[in-house]
């Protein structure tokens, strides 16, 4: 080997080493770039898949929410009052649809709230009549007054319609423990037409046939006849209603007032005790209250019977 050849070969070898190292670095860089690109692709695919699943979930949730809002439940019944479901805002619950719990139209309640409209009367059973009379007799016994049992008959005169409501109210009003039983009096229907007084529901054009002192506008008592004007029975008076009374209460008052005459009382024997006080039963409340409030029961100083 020539001198210097070794150095030349050695120099050639040394010159080739840098070229090989650069090639390896280039390959590593490409691998890294490809790996990063692959990871990016994988991440993109994963992101796309997750996004699609999320969108699908939201869509299903939206459908479920919309279905729930429409009132559909597991049983297929709508919450608008069909089936057992009830929203409470469409009138399908309880009484809000205009029907009471007992099946009676709540329009009856609306009428009852109107003081000028009488409440329908339910006929009394024999057991109910017996209970009412027993309570009346107990109140009469506790009154300390002599106990008197009056018999009465029911009649009509003129165009007054059916009188079953009249008969029922007469019985309950006269035997109410708040009324004349507190004076020792009780009342039972007469038998075989034998009675100590007759309560008559009469039309206005018949009122003066009982006495010239009776008027076509009001009720009156003539002897053993207690005559109730059907116009007053059905509508009370403007004065009574304006003072806060109702037709239902007026009916009780007019029966007790006119029967009070049969028991020996007279009109206005006791005057109004003052503004806002209960009117005496025997005050002519149909014509005015004089500052008192409507009252259908005898006051303490009216608790006596003379006939």
DODOPA-16143 format. One line per 3 residues: number of its first residue (from 1); their letters; for each residue x, y, z of N, C-alpha, C. Coordinates in Angstrom, 2 decimals, padded with zeros to 5 digits. Layout:
<recs>
NUM) A) X:Y:Z:X:Y:Z:X:Y:Z  ...
</recs>
This chain:
<recs>
1) XXX) 000.89:-001.18:000.00:000.00:000.00:000.00:000.91:001.21:000.00  000.42:002.08:-000.81:001.25:003.27:-000.91:001.09:004.10:000.32  002.18:004.79:000.63:002.05:005.69:001.77:000.96:006.69:001.51
4) XXX) 000.20:006.81:002.56:-000.90:007.80:002.44:-002.17:007.17:001.99  -002.10:005.86:001.49:-003.33:005.23:001.04:-004.24:004.97:002.22  -003.58:004.54:003.38:-004.36:004.24:004.57:-005.07:005.48:005.04
7) XXX) -004.34:006.56:004.95:-004.97:007.82:005.38:-006.09:008.18:004.46  -005.88:007.89:003.15:-006.94:008.25:002.20:-008.17:007.39:002.42  -007.88:006.06:002.65:-009.02:005.16:002.91:-009.70:005.54:004.18
10) XXX) -008.86:005.83:005.15:-009.43:006.22:006.43:-010.24:007.48:006.29  -009.73:008.38:005.44:-010.49:009.61:005.21:-011.76:009.33:004.50  -011.76:008.36:003.53:-012.99:008.03:002.83:-014.00:007.45:003.79
13) XXX) -013.53:006.59:004.70:-014.44:006.00:005.67:-015.00:007.06:006.58  -014.17:007.96:006.97:-014.67:009.01:007.86:-015.66:009.90:007.16  -015.43:010.11:005.86:-016.35:010.96:005.11:-017.69:010.27:004.93
16) XXX) -017.76:008.90:004.84:-019.02:008.17:004.64:-019.87:008.10:005.90  -019.36:008.21:007.06:-020.12:008.09:008.32:-021.15:009.20:008.51  -020.80:010.42:008.24:-021.83:011.47:008.36:-022.99:011.24:007.43
19) XXX) -022.74:010.78:006.22:-023.84:010.56:005.27:-024.80:009.49:005.78  -024.33:008.40:006.34:-025.21:007.34:006.88:-026.01:007.83:008.07  -025.45:008.63:008.97:-026.17:009.15:010.13:-027.31:010.05:009.73
22) XXX) -027.09:010.84:008.74:-028.16:011.74:008.28:-029.33:010.94:007.72  -029.00:009.84:007.08:-030.07:009.01:006.51:-030.94:008.41:007.61  -030.27:007.97:008.71:-031.02:007.38:009.81:-031.92:008.42:010.50
25) XXX) -031.40:009.62:010.67:-032.18:010.69:011.28:-033.41:010.99:010.42  -033.25:010.99:009.13:-034.36:011.27:008.22:-035.45:010.22:008.35  -034.99:008.94:008.45:-035.97:007.86:008.58:-036.75:007.96:009.88
28) XXX) -036.04:008.28:010.96:-036.71:008.41:012.26:-037.75:009.52:012.21  -037.34:010.63:011.56:-038.28:011.74:011.47:-039.53:011.37:010.68  -039.36:010.63:009.63:-040.52:010.21:008.84:-041.44:009.29:009.63
31) XXX) -040.78:008.40:010.38:-041.59:007.50:011.21:-042.40:008.29:012.22  -041.73:009.25:012.86:-042.41:010.05:013.87:-043.59:010.81:013.24  -043.34:011.42:012.06:-044.39:012.18:011.39:-045.57:011.28:011.04
34) XXX) -045.25:010.09:010.52:-046.32:009.15:010.16:-047.10:008.71:011.39  -046.36:008.48:012.49:-047.04:008.06:013.73:-047.97:009.15:014.24  -047.47:010.40:014.21:-048.31:011.52:014.65:-049.54:011.66:013.76
37) XXX) -049.33:011.52:012.43:-050.44:011.61:011.50:-051.47:010.52:011.76  -050.94:009.32:012.04:-051.85:008.20:012.32:-052.66:008.47:013.59  -051.97:008.97:014.61:-052.67:009.30:015.85:-053.72:010.37:015.62
40) XXX) -053.39:011.35:014.79:-054.36:012.41:014.49:-055.58:011.84:013.79  -055.33:010.91:012.85:-056.45:010.29:012.14:-057.33:009.50:013.11  -056.64:008.75:014.00:-057.40:007.97:014.99:-058.23:008.89:015.89
43) XXX) -057.59:009.97:016.34:-058.31:010.92:017.21:-059.50:011.52:016.49  -059.29:011.83:015.19:-060.39:012.40:014.40:-061.54:011.43:014.26  -061.18:010.15:014.00:-062.22:009.13:013.87:-062.98:008.98:015.18
46) XXX) -062.22:008.93:016.29:-062.87:008.80:017.60:-063.80:009.99:017.87  -063.31:011.19:017.53:-064.12:012.38:017.75:-065.39:012.34:016.92  -065.27:011.90:015.69:-066.44:011.82:014.82:-067.45:010.82:015.37
49) XXX) -066.96:009.65:015.80:-067.85:008.62:016.34:-068.57:009.12:017.59  -067.81:009.76:018.50:-068.42:010.28:019.73:-069.45:011.37:019.43  -069.11:012.20:018.45:-070.04:013.26:018.09:-071.34:012.71:017.54
52) XXX) -071.20:011.69:016.68:-072.41:011.07:016.12:-073.26:010.45:017.22  -072.59:009.79:018.18:-073.34:009.17:019.28:-074.03:010.23:020.14  -073.33:011.32:020.37:-073.92:012.40:021.17:-075.13:013.00:020.49
55) XXX) -075.00:013.23:019.20:-076.13:013.78:018.46:-077.31:012.83:018.48  -077.01:011.53:018.34:-078.08:010.55:018.36:-078.77:010.51:019.73  -077.95:010.61:020.81:-078.54:010.62:022.15:-079.41:011.83:022.38
58) XXX) -078.94:013.00:021.94:-079.74:014.21:022.10:-081.05:014.13:021.34  -080.97:013.54:020.16:-082.20:013.42:019.36:-083.20:012.51:020.06  -082.69:011.40:020.62:-083.60:010.50:021.33:-084.19:011.16:022.57
61) XXX) -083.33:011.94:023.28:-083.83:012.64:024.46:-084.89:013.65:024.08  -084.68:014.31:022.97:-085.68:015.29:022.51:-087.00:014.63:022.19  -086.94:013.47:021.56:-088.16:012.74:021.24:-088.88:012.32:022.52
64) XXX) -088.07:011.83:023.49:-088.67:011.41:024.76:-089.32:012.58:025.47  -088.60:013.71:025.46:-089.15:014.89:026.13:-090.44:015.34:025.47  -090.44:015.30:024.13:-091.64:015.72:023.41:-092.78:014.76:023.70
67) XXX) -092.47:013.47:023.76:-093.50:012.48:024.06:-094.05:012.68:025.45  -093.16:012.93:026.43:-093.62:013.18:027.78:-094.49:014.40:027.87  -094.14:015.47:027.15:-094.94:016.69:027.19:-096.32:016.47:026.62
70) XXX) -096.47:015.52:025.72:-097.79:015.28:025.12:-098.68:014.48:026.05  -098.14:014.00:027.19:-098.97:013.35:028.20:-099.09:011.85:027.98  -098.26:011.24:027.22:-098.33:009.80:027.01:-097.54:009.11:028.09
73) XXX) -098.16:008.14:028.76:-097.46:007.40:029.79:-097.34:005.96:029.38  -096.78:005.16:030.29:-096.51:003.78:029.94:-097.76:003.01:029.55  -098.91:003.44:030.09:-100.14:002.72:029.78:-100.82:003.19:028.52
76) XXX) -100.28:004.21:027.88:-100.88:004.71:026.66:-102.02:005.66:026.90  -102.31:006.05:028.21:-103.38:006.98:028.51:-102.86:008.40:028.49  -103.69:009.31:028.01:-103.30:010.71:027.95:-103.55:011.38:029.28
79) XXX) -102.68:012.34:029.64:-102.83:013.08:030.89:-103.80:014.24:030.76  -104.60:014.27:029.71:-105.56:015.37:029.56:-106.93:015.00:030.11  -106.94:013.99:030.96:-108.21:013.62:031.58:-108.73:012.30:031.07
82) XXX) -108.08:011.69:030.04:-108.52:010.40:029.54:-107.82:009.32:030.33  -108.52:008.31:030.76:-107.91:007.28:031.57:-107.73:007.75:033.00  -106.72:007.21:033.68:-106.54:007.55:035.08:-105.69:008.77:035.30
85) XXX) -104.98:009.25:034.28:-104.08:010.37:034.48:-104.85:011.67:034.58  -104.24:012.69:035.23:-104.94:013.95:035.46:-103.94:015.07:035.57  -104.04:016.06:034.72:-103.10:017.16:034.77:-103.50:018.19:035.79
88) XXX) -104.77:018.29:036.14:-105.21:019.26:037.12:-105.42:020.64:036.55  -105.12:020.84:035.26:-105.29:022.19:034.70:-106.29:022.20:033.56  -106.98:021.07:033.36:-107.92:021.04:032.25:-109.33:020.72:032.71
91) XXX) -109.55:020.83:034.02:-110.89:020.61:034.52:-111.26:019.16:034.67  -110.27:018.24:034.56:-110.62:016.83:034.64:-110.49:016.28:036.04  -110.08:017.08:037.01:-109.91:016.56:038.36:-111.09:016.93:039.23
94) XXX) -111.50:016.01:040.07:-112.49:016.27:041.10:-113.69:017.03:040.59  -113.89:018.24:041.18:-115.06:019.03:040.88:-114.82:020.09:039.82  -113.56:020.23:039.35:-113.27:021.35:038.47:-113.91:021.21:037.10
97) XXX) -114.49:020.03:036.81:-115.17:019.89:035.51:-116.65:020.22:035.63  -117.04:020.81:036.75:-118.43:021.20:036.92:-119.29:020.13:037.55  -118.65:019.05:038.00:-119.41:017.98:038.63:-118.93:017.79:040.05
100) XXX) -119.84:017.73:040.99:-119.49:017.49:042.37:-119.15:016.02:042.57  -118.54:015.75:043.73:-118.14:014.39:044.01:-119.31:013.42:044.05  -120.51:013.90:044.34:-121.66:013.00:044.41:-122.42:012.91:043.10
103) XXX) -121.86:013.48:042.04:-122.50:013.41:040.74:-123.47:014.53:040.47  -123.63:015.43:041.42:-124.53:016.55:041.22:-123.80:017.67:040.51  -124.43:018.25:039.52:-123.82:019.34:038.78:-123.53:020.49:039.73
106) XXX) -122.30:021.04:039.67:-121.93:022.11:040.57:-122.68:023.39:040.27  -123.47:023.39:039.19:-124.35:024.53:038.96:-125.31:024.72:040.11  -125.65:023.60:040.82:-126.50:023.72:042.01:-125.82:024.56:043.07
109) XXX) -124.50:024.36:043.21:-123.75:025.15:044.18:-123.78:026.62:043.79  -123.65:026.89:042.49:-123.68:028.28:042.05:-125.04:028.91:042.37  -126.11:028.13:042.18:-127.43:028.64:042.52:-127.57:028.88:044.01
112) XXX) -126.99:027.93:044.81:-127.09:028.07:046.25:-126.38:029.33:046.72  -125.32:029.73:046.01:-124.60:030.93:046.39:-125.38:032.19:046.03  -126.39:032.09:045.19:-127.22:033.22:044.81:-128.35:033.33:045.83
115) XXX) -128.39:034.40:046.63:-129.39:034.49:047.69:-130.82:034.52:047.19  -131.02:034.85:045.92:-132.39:034.94:045.39:-132.87:033.63:044.80  -132.03:032.58:044.82:-132.40:031.28:044.26:-132.51:030.26:045.38
118) XXX) -133.67:029.66:045.59:-133.81:028.67:046.66:-133.07:027.38:046.34  -132.60:026.72:047.38:-131.92:025.44:047.23:-132.94:024.32:047.09  -132.72:023.37:046.17:-133.65:022.24:046.05:-133.77:021.49:047.37
121) XXX) -134.98:021.03:047.66:-135.26:020.39:048.94:-135.38:018.88:048.74  -134.70:018.13:049.59:-134.78:016.67:049.54:-135.87:016.19:050.49  -136.78:015.35:050.01:-137.84:014.83:050.90:-137.24:014.10:052.10
124) XXX) -137.95:014.14:053.22:-137.48:013.51:054.44:-137.95:012.06:054.52  -137.08:011.20:055.00:-137.49:009.83:055.27:-138.19:009.79:056.63  -138.86:008.68:056.91:-139.53:008.54:058.20:-138.51:008.61:059.35
127) XXX) -137.34:008.02:059.13:-136.30:008.05:060.16:-135.82:009.48:060.41  -135.67:010.24:059.34:-135.24:011.63:059.50:-136.29:012.46:060.22  -137.54:012.22:059.91:-138.63:012.94:060.60:-138.63:012.61:062.09
130) XXX) -138.44:011.34:062.39:-138.43:010.93:063.80:-137.26:011.57:064.54  -136.11:011.64:063.89:-134.94:012.26:064.52:-135.16:013.76:064.75  -135.73:014.44:063.76:-136.01:015.88:063.90:-136.97:016.13:065.06
133) XXX) -138.04:015.33:065.12:-139.02:015.52:066.20:-138.41:015.21:067.56  -137.56:014.18:067.64:-136.93:013.83:068.91:-136.05:014.97:069.41  -135.31:015.60:068.51:-134.47:016.73:068.91:-135.32:017.93:069.33
136) XXX) -136.44:018.13:068.65:-137.35:019.21:069.03:-137.92:018.96:070.42  -138.33:017.74:070.69:-138.89:017.41:071.99:-137.85:017.55:073.10  -136.60:017.20:072.78:-135.53:017.36:073.76:-135.30:018.83:074.08
139) XXX) -135.31:019.68:073.04:-135.15:021.13:073.25:-136.32:021.70:074.03  -137.52:021.23:073.76:-138.71:021.71:074.48:-138.63:021.32:075.95  -138.18:020.10:076.22:-138.07:019.64:077.60:-137.01:020.43:078.36
142) XXX) -135.95:020.82:077.65:-134.86:021.55:078.30:-135.16:023.04:078.45  -136.24:023.51:077.83:-136.53:024.95:077.84:-137.02:025.46:079.19  -137.58:024.58:079.99:-138.16:025.01:081.26:-139.58:025.54:081.10
145) XXX) -140.07:025.63:079.87:-141.43:026.09:079.61:-142.38:024.88:079.54  -143.67:025.11:079.76:-144.64:024.02:079.58:-144.56:023.49:078.15  -144.60:022.18:078.01:-144.48:021.57:076.69:-145.86:021.42:076.05
148) XXX) -145.94:021.93:074.82:-147.20:021.86:074.07:-146.90:021.27:072.69  -147.68:020.28:072.30:-147.54:019.71:070.96:-148.70:020.19:070.09  -148.37:020.88:069.03:-149.39:021.38:068.10:-149.48:020.43:066.91
151) XXX) -150.69:020.26:066.41:-150.89:019.52:065.16:-151.21:020.52:064.05  -150.81:020.18:062.86:-151.05:021.08:061.74:-151.34:020.28:060.47  -151.99:020.95:059.54:-152.24:020.39:058.21:-151.58:021.29:057.17
154) XXX) -151.35:020.73:055.99:-150.76:021.47:054.87:-151.80:021.55:053.75  -151.92:022.73:053.16:-152.88:022.92:052.06:-152.32:023.93:051.08  -152.94:024.00:049.91:-152.59:025.01:048.90:-153.88:025.65:048.41
157) XXX) -153.73:026.86:047.88:-154.88:027.54:047.29:-154.39:028.43:046.16  -154.97:028.22:044.98:-154.54:028.98:043.81:-153.43:028.27:043.07  -152.83:028.97:042.13:-151.79:028.40:041.27:-150.43:028.52:041.96
160) XXX) -150.07:027.49:042.70:-148.81:027.52:043.46:-147.88:026.36:043.11  -148.35:025.45:042.26:-147.52:024.31:041.91:-147.54:023.25:043.00  -146.58:022.34:042.92:-146.49:021.21:043.84:-145.98:021.70:045.20
163) XXX) -146.49:021.11:046.30:-146.22:021.66:047.64:-145.36:020.77:048.52  -144.66:019.78:047.94:-143.86:018.88:048.79:-142.71:019.63:049.47  -142.07:020.56:048.75:-140.99:021.35:049.37:-141.54:022.18:050.52
166) XXX) -142.72:022.74:050.32:-143.36:023.55:051.36:-143.59:022.71:052.61  -144.13:021.51:052.44:-144.41:020.65:053.59:-143.13:020.29:054.33  -142.07:019.96:053.59:-140.80:019.57:054.22:-140.21:020.72:055.01
169) XXX) -140.20:021.91:054.44:-139.61:023.06:055.13:-140.44:023.45:056.35  -141.75:023.35:056.26:-142.61:023.64:057.42:-142.23:022.71:058.58  -142.10:021.43:058.29:-141.79:020.45:059.35:-140.43:020.74:059.97
172) XXX) -139.40:020.96:059.15:-138.05:021.16:059.67:-137.92:022.51:060.38  -138.58:023.55:059.86:-138.47:024.88:060.47:-139.15:024.91:061.83  -140.36:024.38:061.91:-141.10:024.45:063.16:-140.48:023.59:064.25
175) XXX) -139.79:022.52:063.87:-139.20:021.62:064.87:-137.70:021.79:065.02  -137.16:022.86:064.49:-135.73:023.11:064.68:-135.47:023.55:066.12  -134.49:022.98:066.81:-134.21:023.35:068.19:-133.87:024.82:068.40
178) XXX) -133.56:025.55:067.32:-133.31:026.98:067.44:-134.60:027.79:067.48  -135.72:027.14:067.13:-136.97:027.86:066.96:-137.92:027.72:068.13  -139.21:027.52:067.81:-140.25:027.49:068.84:-140.11:026.35:069.85
181) XXX) -139.40:025.25:069.58:-139.16:024.27:070.64:-138.47:024.88:071.87  -137.72:025.95:071.68:-137.11:026.62:072.83:-138.16:027.29:073.72  -139.35:027.45:073.18:-140.46:027.98:073.99:-141.35:026.86:074.53
184) XXX) -140.96:025.60:074.26:-141.72:024.45:074.74:-142.65:023.87:073.71  -142.66:024.39:072.48:-143.62:023.95:071.46:-142.98:022.99:070.46  -143.71:021.94:070.13:-143.32:021.04:069.05:-144.52:020.88:068.12
187) XXX) -144.25:020.34:066.93:-145.29:020.34:065.88:-145.28:019.01:065.14  -146.49:018.44:064.98:-146.62:017.19:064.25:-147.78:017.31:063.26  -147.67:016.65:062.11:-148.79:016.68:061.16:-150.03:016.03:061.78
190) XXX) -151.19:016.63:061.53:-152.44:016.07:062.04:-152.85:014.85:061.23  -153.66:014.02:061.82:-154.16:012.83:061.12:-155.65:012.96:060.91  -156.11:012.38:059.80:-157.54:012.40:059.45:-158.10:013.82:059.37
193) XXX) -157.22:014.77:058.96:-157.69:016.14:058.78:-157.93:016.90:060.05  -157.56:016.31:061.18:-157.74:017.00:062.47:-156.43:017.72:062.81  -156.49:019.04:062.90:-155.28:019.81:063.16:-155.61:021.11:063.86
196) XXX) -154.64:021.59:064.64:-154.84:022.82:065.38:-154.58:024.06:064.56  -153.93:023.91:063.43:-153.68:025.02:062.51:-153.44:024.45:061.13  -153.67:025.26:060.12:-153.43:024.84:058.74:-152.50:025.84:058.07
199) XXX) -151.39:025.34:057.57:-150.45:026.19:056.83:-150.78:026.06:055.35  -151.08:027.19:054.73:-151.57:027.22:053.36:-150.61:028.01:052.49  -150.16:027.40:051.39:-149.36:028.11:050.39:-150.34:028.63:049.35
202) XXX) -150.45:029.95:049.24:-151.50:030.55:048.40:-150.92:031.51:047.38  -151.59:031.61:046.25:-151.19:032.57:045.21:-151.64:033.97:045.63  -151.00:035.02:045.12:-151.33:036.38:045.53:-152.80:036.75:045.35
205) XXX) -153.41:036.27:044.26:-154.80:036.64:044.00:-155.77:035.96:044.96  -155.27:035.03:045.78:-156.13:034.35:046.75:-155.98:034.90:048.18  -155.01:035.75:048.38:-154.71:036.19:049.74:-155.89:036.90:050.41
208) XXX) -156.56:037.77:049.70:-157.65:038.54:050.31:-158.91:037.70:050.53  -158.93:036.47:049.99:-160.08:035.61:050.24:-160.09:035.10:051.68  -158.97:035.16:052.34:-158.90:034.74:053.73:-159.34:035.87:054.67
211) XXX) -158.99:037.09:054.29:-159.38:038.26:055.07:-159.07:039.51:054.26  -159.88:040.52:054.41:-159.60:041.79:053.73:-158.33:042.44:054.26  -157.90:042.03:055.44:-156.68:042.58:056.01:-155.43:041.93:055.43
214) XXX) -155.59:040.81:054.74:-154.46:040.21:054.04:-154.22:040.99:052.75  -152.99:041.01:052.28:-152.68:041.72:051.04:-152.11:040.74:050.02  -152.11:041.16:048.78:-151.56:040.32:047.72:-150.04:040.31:047.74
217) XXX) -149.44:041.15:048.57:-147.98:041.30:048.56:-147.30:040.48:049.64  -147.96:040.30:050.80:-147.31:039.65:051.93:-148.11:038.43:052.39  -147.58:037.74:053.41:-148.26:036.61:054.02:-149.09:037.11:055.20
220) XXX) -149.96:036.26:055.74:-150.79:036.67:056.87:-151.29:035.46:057.64  -151.88:035.73:058.80:-152.51:034.68:059.59:-153.93:035.10:059.92  -154.85:034.21:059.70:-156.26:034.46:059.99:-156.79:033.29:060.80
223) XXX) -157.03:033.51:062.08:-157.51:032.42:062.94:-156.50:031.29:062.98  -156.95:030.09:062.63:-156.06:028.93:062.61:-155.39:028.74:061.24  -155.61:029.67:060.34:-155.00:029.59:059.00:-153.74:030.44:058.96
226) XXX) -152.63:029.80:058.66:-151.35:030.49:058.46:-151.10:030.50:056.96  -151.24:031.67:056.34:-151.26:031.76:054.88:-149.95:032.36:054.38  -149.22:031.58:053.59:-147.92:032.00:053.05:-148.10:032.37:051.59
229) XXX) -147.78:033.60:051.25:-147.87:034.10:049.89:-146.79:033.44:049.03  -147.17:032.75:047.96:-146.21:031.99:047.17:-145.18:032.89:046.49  -145.56:034.14:046.20:-144.58:035.06:045.61:-143.45:035.34:046.59
232) XXX) -143.82:035.56:047.85:-142.80:035.77:048.88:-142.02:034.47:049.13  -142.71:033.36:049.08:-142.08:032.06:049.29:-140.99:031.81:048.26  -141.26:032.19:047.03:-140.31:031.92:045.95:-139.23:032.99:045.79
235) XXX) -139.50:034.21:046.28:-138.52:035.28:046.03:-138.19:036.18:047.19  -138.74:035.89:048.40:-138.49:036.75:049.57:-138.91:038.18:049.25  -138.22:039.18:049.80:-138.48:040.59:049.48:-137.15:041.28:049.21
238) XXX) -137.21:042.37:048.49:-135.99:043.12:048.19:-135.31:043.59:049.47  -136.10:044.00:050.46:-135.54:044.49:051.71:-134.74:043.39:052.42  -135.32:042.21:052.46:-134.67:041.08:053.11:-133.37:040.70:052.40
241) XXX) -133.42:040.59:051.09:-132.23:040.22:050.33:-131.16:041.30:050.41  -131.57:042.56:050.37:-130.61:043.67:050.44:-129.90:043.70:051.78  -130.56:043.20:052.81:-129.97:043.20:054.16:-129.06:041.99:054.39
244) XXX) -128.91:041.13:053.39:-128.03:039.97:053.52:-128.73:038.65:053.71  -130.07:038.65:053.62:-130.80:037.40:053.75:-130.83:036.60:052.46  -131.32:035.40:052.53:-131.48:034.54:051.37:-132.92:034.04:051.30
247) XXX) -133.31:033.52:050.16:-134.65:032.95:050.03:-134.81:031.75:050.97  -133.78:030.93:051.08:-133.86:029.77:051.97:-134.16:030.20:053.41  -133.47:031.20:053.88:-133.68:031.67:055.26:-135.02:032.39:055.38
250) XXX) -135.42:033.09:054.34:-136.71:033.79:054.38:-137.85:032.79:054.56  -137.77:031.66:053.90:-138.82:030.66:054.01:-138.97:030.20:055.46  -137.84:029.97:056.13:-137.89:029.57:057.54:-138.47:030.71:058.38
253) XXX) -138.02:031.93:058.10:-138.49:033.08:058.88:-139.99:033.29:058.74  -140.51:033.24:057.50:-141.93:033.56:057.31:-142.82:032.48:057.92  -142.37:031.22:057.90:-143.14:030.16:058.56:-143.16:030.40:060.07
256) XXX) -141.97:030.63:060.65:-141.90:030.84:062.10:-142.63:032.12:062.52  -142.53:033.17:061.70:-143.19:034.44:062.03:-144.71:034.29:062.02  -145.26:033.72:060.96:-146.72:033.61:060.86:-147.28:032.60:061.85
259) XXX) -146.54:031.51:062.09:-146.98:030.57:063.13:-146.88:031.24:064.50  -145.90:032.16:064.65:-145.80:032.91:065.89:-147.08:033.66:066.22  -147.76:034.18:065.20:-149.07:034.82:065.43:-150.08:033.80:065.98
262) XXX) -150.05:032.60:065.42:-150.97:031.55:065.90:-150.65:031.18:067.35  -149.41:031.37:067.77:-149.01:031.03:069.14:-149.28:032.18:070.12  -149.77:033.31:069.58:-150.13:034.42:070.45:-149.30:035.68:070.30
265) XXX) -148.34:035.67:069.43:-147.47:036.84:069.24:-148.10:037.81:068.23  -147.62:039.06:068.25:-148.12:040.04:067.29:-146.94:040.80:066.66  -147.23:041.47:065.55:-146.18:042.15:064.79:-145.48:043.21:065.62
268) XXX) -144.15:043.23:065.50:-143.31:044.28:066.08:-143.49:044.43:067.59  -143.80:043.31:068.24:-143.92:043.37:069.70:-142.57:043.68:070.34  -141.48:043.33:069.63:-140.12:043.67:070.06:-139.46:044.40:068.90
271) XXX) -138.82:045.52:069.21:-138.20:046.31:068.15:-136.74:045.93:068.00  -136.14:046.37:066.90:-134.73:046.12:066.63:-133.88:046.63:067.79  -132.97:045.79:068.25:-132.15:046.15:069.41:-130.97:047.04:069.10
274) XXX) -130.73:047.34:067.84:-129.61:048.21:067.49:-128.96:047.77:066.20  -128.20:048.67:065.63:-127.53:048.42:064.35:-126.70:047.13:064.41  -126.97:046.24:063.44:-126.21:045.00:063.35:-126.69:043.89:064.26
277) XXX) -127.71:044.14:065.08:-128.24:043.11:065.97:-129.23:042.22:065.19  -129.42:040.97:065.62:-130.42:040.12:064.96:-131.82:040.73:065.11  -132.57:040.77:064.04:-133.93:041.30:064.11:-134.80:040.37:064.93
280) XXX) -135.72:040.91:065.73:-136.70:040.03:066.40:-137.49:039.25:065.36  -137.82:038.01:065.66:-138.58:037.20:064.71:-139.91:037.85:064.38  -140.57:038.45:065.37:-141.90:039.02:065.14:-141.84:040.43:064.56
283) XXX) -140.66:040.97:064.34:-140.55:042.22:063.59:-140.98:041.94:062.15  -141.60:042.90:061.51:-142.01:042.71:060.11:-140.79:042.87:059.20  -139.97:041.83:059.20:-138.70:041.87:058.48:-138.90:041.95:056.97
286) XXX) -140.04:041.49:056.49:-140.31:041.56:055.05:-140.36:043.01:054.57  -140.73:043.91:055.46:-140.90:045.31:055.08:-139.68:046.17:055.38  -138.77:045.67:056.20:-137.57:046.43:056.53:-136.92:045.90:057.79
289) XXX) -135.61:046.11:057.90:-134.87:045.58:059.04:-134.52:046.65:060.08  -134.69:047.93:059.75:-134.40:049.04:060.67:-133.00:048.95:061.28  -132.06:048.50:060.49:-130.68:048.42:060.96:-130.28:047.07:061.49
292) XXX) -131.25:046.22:061.81:-130.93:044.87:062.27:-130.55:043.97:061.09  -130.04:042.81:061.39:-129.71:041.84:060.35:-130.78:040.75:060.32  -130.99:040.11:059.17:-132.04:039.09:059.05:-131.90:037.99:060.11
295) XXX) -133.03:037.54:060.60:-133.04:036.50:061.63:-134.33:035.68:061.51  -134.19:034.38:061.46:-135.35:033.51:061.28:-135.79:032.79:062.55  -135.14:033.07:063.69:-135.44:032.36:064.92:-135.93:033.32:066.02
298) XXX) -136.79:032.86:066.92:-137.24:033.73:068.01:-136.08:034.10:068.93  -136.02:035.36:069.34:-135.03:035.79:070.31:-135.43:035.31:071.71  -134.53:035.45:072.63:-134.78:034.93:073.99:-136.05:035.53:074.60
301) XXX) -136.29:036.83:074.37:-137.46:037.45:074.98:-138.74:037.17:074.19  -138.64:036.37:073.12:-139.84:035.96:072.37:-140.23:034.51:072.66  -139.56:033.90:073.60:-139.77:032.48:073.86:-140.92:032.25:074.83
304) XXX) -142.12:032.51:074.35:-143.32:032.22:075.13:-144.46:031.86:074.17  -145.41:031.14:074.69:-146.57:030.69:073.91:-147.81:030.91:074.76  -148.86:031.49:074.15:-150.09:031.77:074.91:-151.32:031.08:074.31
307) X) -151.23:030.54:073.15:-152.39:029.91:072.51:-152.07:028.49:072.04
</recs>
